Structures are given as structure tokens and as C-alpha cells.
Amino acid sequence: MRDISMILKSVWKSLFLFSAISVIAVSTVSAQDAKEGRTLFKAKCSSCHALDAKLIGPALTGVSDRHPEAFLLKWIPNSQGLIASGDPAAVKLFNENGKIAMTSFPELDEAKVKSILAYVKEGEPKPAAGAPGATDANTVAKDDVSGLSIAGIVAIVLVAIVILVILGRASKLLERLILQKQGIEIEEDVPLKVGVRKMFKNKKFVMFFILCLIIALGSWGWMGMWNTGVHTGYQPVQPIKFSHELHAGINQIDCQYCHSGAFKSKNASIPSLNVCMNCHKAVQARDKYDGQISPEIKKIYNALGYDPETQKYDESKSKPMEWVRVHNLPDFAYFNHSQHVVVAEDAIRKAKGLQPTEPVCFACHGPVNTMEEIYQYSPLTMKWCINCHKETDISGQKNNAFYAKVIEAHEKIKKGEKITPALLGGLECGKCHY
């Protein structure tokens, strides 16, 4: 009986262990399917669909409850083929959504479609506590650490000063007591007010004090005038909290996508909100705001008079976005973006030590891919520009038509041939119109 009891116990343990492993395995596979489905959804579906909001297509939350899985396995890879076959459910769904043809995805096999459906069913995972995007008390508390540290250091310094003063007075009192016991006469302390009066009656001290005051005020005035008009670190508050770190850094959007003018004109140009809508008509950051559209993206919609529910624009409600300019040059200073980022790109990269993966914009604007909010990185003073023009080596430029024309012009000058302003770029529009 004892042996049978031991055998039964071992069998029960084995069954329990097997069931636990099975549950873990199933949950792991399910989680893995949802994770793969999220990647596929972002790549294939997110431009037309969202989980909890209607975009070009309907919201997908609950799609497995509205349609049988067998239908979805055929519909998602080849909806147009299913409609052409006359399937009643496919034709009905096509008509209900404005007869907008859905893109076919022949590369999606049954396993991949099931992964997408698993992700849609589970929804967007919530950020863990302490992770980027979480808004728990610990995250908020981290922002106050630096302030508390500074306050603590200041308190320690003040306590140390008080202790030093007390120890100094105690030491002086002990010295007086020792001298009194030894019978040595002690001179009475001169009051502070009397001592200060005696010092300012001394002509040498007065002259020294006036000289120090003149030097201090002169230095302060000189530095103030020297830095007039220098706006390094200038960071105005913008109407929309646009993050260059998120767009240019994490998402690696090329600078030219928004600032196309920098490579072909004098001005870099501020992108219109229509450029923003190329992405943000679908990208709404709902996963970070409990299913609601991001407040900053809403500002874009409000400025354009765009209704995300109907996906229509109301021009009567549109208004310009009043961006605050960060990089300002005096009106008398001529600067051409294309001249620097196209003609002199290789020379500037070499002079500033930029990596091949870093845009030439970093030379003046700094590492914008790490800036949560943009600020003026370089001083942009005349001295700063002149130093750059002195240090940058343009002698090794290859396949550069601009410098080739300059060399050609110099060779003609040496030979005594005719040189016209047109040969030196005198027909460029920017020479007169800017």
C-alpha cells in the first residue's frame, strides 16, 4: 500500500508539472504570436486601420467577434479576390466601408494572419511601471531627484558654515579664558561699525576699493556687451511640443523629409502641417493616452480643421500654426543653406568630424536627434562663422561642380582670357534675390 501511495503521488506530481508546463508553453506561444502580430500590423495594416478608431478602414477591436476566423483568413490576404468571387459577406463588408478596395497581401500566410488576429484580440500592451511612457508615482518622483539633491547640498553647506562660526567663537572664547588665567591683559574687541569707519578713512584702502569696483563693473559691462545678440541655448516654447528626439532620433526620419528647402534653397523652410498629416492621419499615439488621440496631435487636427471621425477637412476652421523661430540671423547677414549642405558637405563633414550616418545639419544645429525640444546649439556669431571658414579645407573636393568652375575661372585668369560674372556664378538667383 505504501508503494502504491508513493506511485500515485509521483503520478499526480508528474501530471501537475506537465499541466503547468503546458499552460506556460501555450501562453508563451500566444504571447509570441501577439508580438509577431503587432510587428505585422504596424507594417501592413496601421496605415489604414487602428485598434479603437476608424481611419480609412474600420476599427479592428472585436473583429474576431464580428466575423468568423475562416472568413478573415481568406479576406485579409486577398480581399479583392474574395469580393470578385461573389462571396456575400465580402461584398457586404466592401459596400459598408465606402467601396474602398483593401490592399492584397499575398505574402501573409495563415500563421501570420492568425498572429495579427491574436494581437488585435489582446490589444496594445500597457507600459510597465518605470518604463518609458508609464506615468506612475515612481516616474514622477524621478524628476524631483535632482532638485532634492541640490537642496540637500545647500542645506549641508549652510549647516557647515554655522558650525564653523560656532567653533570659531568657542575657540576665541577659550583663548581669552587662558590669557586671563595667565594674567595677560586683553584688549577689548573693536566694534564692527567702528572698524569699517576707520577703514574707509584710510585713503589707500579707499583707492584700492574704487579700483576693484571699476574693474568689476567694467568686466561685467564688457561681457554683457560682448554677448549681446548671442542666443546660444535659446529654447522658446512652441505651440506644439514636437520632439526631434522621437522623430529624427528614434524613428530616424531624414531631415530632408520635413526641411526639404535646406538642400535646394537659401532657407531650410518650416514644414507645413500637411507634411505632418502624411503620418499622423494614421499615427495618433492612442496607446499612450488610454485610447484617446494624443493632445499634441489634436493640435494639428484643430489647426487644419480636420475631423478624425469623418476624415474630412473644414477650411473655415483652419488656422495657421504660429511657430516661434529659433535660429535668427541679422537681416544684413546672407546665409544659403544649399551652399553649405550640398556644395560644401564633404568639407564640413571632415572639418566637424561627423560620422557618415550623421546628417551635415549637425555641424551647425548640433545633435538634434537627441533634443526633446529644439534649441540653438551654436552661437551663430560672425566670429564663429569666420573661424569655420578659416579652418575648413576645401582643397580636396572631388566631383564638385562649384569648385571645378572656380578652378576653371582661375586658370582662364592666368591665361589672360575673358572672365565674366556669369562664369563666377553671377546668374544665380540668390546673388540678388534673397
Rosetta blueprint (number, residue, H / E / L):
1 M L
2 R H
3 D H
4 I H
5 S H
6 M H
7 I H
8 L H
9 K H
10 S H
11 V H
12 W H
13 K H
14 S H
15 L H
16 F H
17 L H
18 F H
19 S H
20 A H
21 I H
22 S H
23 V H
24 I H
25 A H
26 V H
27 S H
28 T H
29 V H
30 S H
31 A H
32 Q H
33 D H
34 A H
35 K H
36 E H
37 G H
38 R H
39 T H
40 L H
41 F H
42 K H
43 A H
44 K H
45 C H
46 S L
47 S L
48 C L
49 H L
50 A L
51 L L
52 D L
53 A L
54 K L
55 L L
56 I L
57 G L
58 P L
59 A L
60 L L
61 T L
62 G L
63 V H
64 S H
65 D H
66 R H
67 H L
68 P L
69 E H
70 A H
71 F H
72 L H
73 L H
74 K H
75 W H
76 I L
77 P L
78 N L
79 S H
80 Q H
81 G H
82 L H
83 I H
84 A H
85 S L
86 G L
87 D L
88 P H
89 A H
90 A H
91 V H
92 K H
93 L H
94 F H
95 N H
96 E H
97 N L
98 G L
99 K L
100 I L
101 A L
102 M L
103 T L
104 S L
105 F L
106 P L
107 E L
108 L L
109 D L
110 E H
111 A H
112 K H
113 V H
114 K H
115 S H
116 I H
117 L H
118 A H
119 Y H
120 V H
121 K H
122 E H
123 G L
124 E L
125 P L
126 K L
127 P L
128 A L
129 A L
130 G L
131 A L
132 P L
133 G L
134 A L
135 T L
136 D L
137 A H
138 N H
139 T H
140 V H
141 A H
142 K H
143 D H
144 D L
145 V H
146 S H
147 G H
148 L H
149 S H
150 I H
151 A H
152 G H
153 I H
154 V H
155 A H
156 I H
157 V H
158 L H
159 V H
160 A H
161 I H
162 V H
163 I H
164 L H
165 V H
166 I H
167 L H
168 G H
169 R H
170 A H
171 S H
172 K H
173 L H
174 L H
175 E H
176 R H
177 L H
178 I H
179 L H
180 Q H
181 K H
182 Q L
183 G L
184 I L
185 E L
186 I L
187 E L
188 E L
189 D L
190 V L
191 P L
192 L H
193 K H
194 V H
195 G H
196 V H
197 R H
198 K H
199 M H
200 F H
201 K H
202 N L
203 K H
204 K H
205 F H
206 V H
207 M H
208 F H
209 F H
210 I H
211 L H
212 C H
213 L H
214 I H
215 I H
216 A H
217 L H
218 G H
219 S H
220 W H
221 G H
222 W H
223 M H
224 G H
225 M H
226 W H
227 N L
228 T L
229 G L
230 V L
231 H L
232 T L
233 G L
234 Y L
235 Q L
236 P L
237 V L
238 Q L
239 P L
240 I L
241 K L
242 F L
243 S L
244 H H
245 E H
246 L H
247 H H
248 A H
249 G H
250 I H
251 N L
252 Q L
253 I L
254 D L
255 C H
256 Q H
257 Y H
258 C H
259 H L
260 S H
261 G H
262 A H
263 F H
264 K L
265 S L
266 K L
267 N L
268 A L
269 S L
270 I L
271 P L
272 S L
273 L H
274 N H
275 V H
276 C H
277 M H
278 N H
279 C H
280 H H
281 K L
282 A L
283 V L
284 Q L
285 A L
286 R H
287 D H
288 K H
289 Y L
290 D L
291 G L
292 Q L
293 I L
294 S L
295 P H
296 E H
297 I H
298 K H
299 K H
300 I H
301 Y H
302 N H
303 A H
304 L H
305 G L
306 Y E
307 D E
308 P L
309 E L
310 T L
311 Q L
312 K E
313 Y E
314 D L
315 E H
316 S H
317 K H
318 S L
319 K L
320 P L
321 M L
322 E L
323 W L
324 V L
325 R L
326 V L
327 H L
328 N L
329 L L
330 P L
331 D L
332 F L
333 A L
334 Y L
335 F L
336 N L
337 H H
338 S H
339 Q H
340 H H
341 V H
342 V H
343 V H
344 A L
345 E H
346 D H
347 A H
348 I H
349 R H
350 K H
351 A H
352 K H
353 G L
354 L L
355 Q L
356 P L
357 T L
358 E L
359 P L
360 V L
361 C L
362 F H
363 A H
364 C H
365 H H
366 G L
367 P L
368 V H
369 N H
370 T H
371 M L
372 E L
373 E L
374 I L
375 Y L
376 Q L
377 Y L
378 S L
379 P L
380 L L
381 T L
382 M H
383 K H
384 W H
385 C H
386 I H
387 N H
388 C H
389 H H
390 K H
391 E H
392 T L
393 D L
394 I L
395 S L
396 G L
397 Q L
398 K L
399 N L
400 N L
401 A H
402 F H
403 Y H
404 A H
405 K H
406 V H
407 I H
408 E H
409 A H
410 H H
411 E H
412 K H
413 I H
414 K H
415 K H
416 G L
417 E L
418 K L
419 I L
420 T L
421 P H
422 A H
423 L H
424 L H
425 G L
426 G L
427 L L
428 E L
429 C H
430 G H
431 K H
432 C L
433 H L
434 Y L
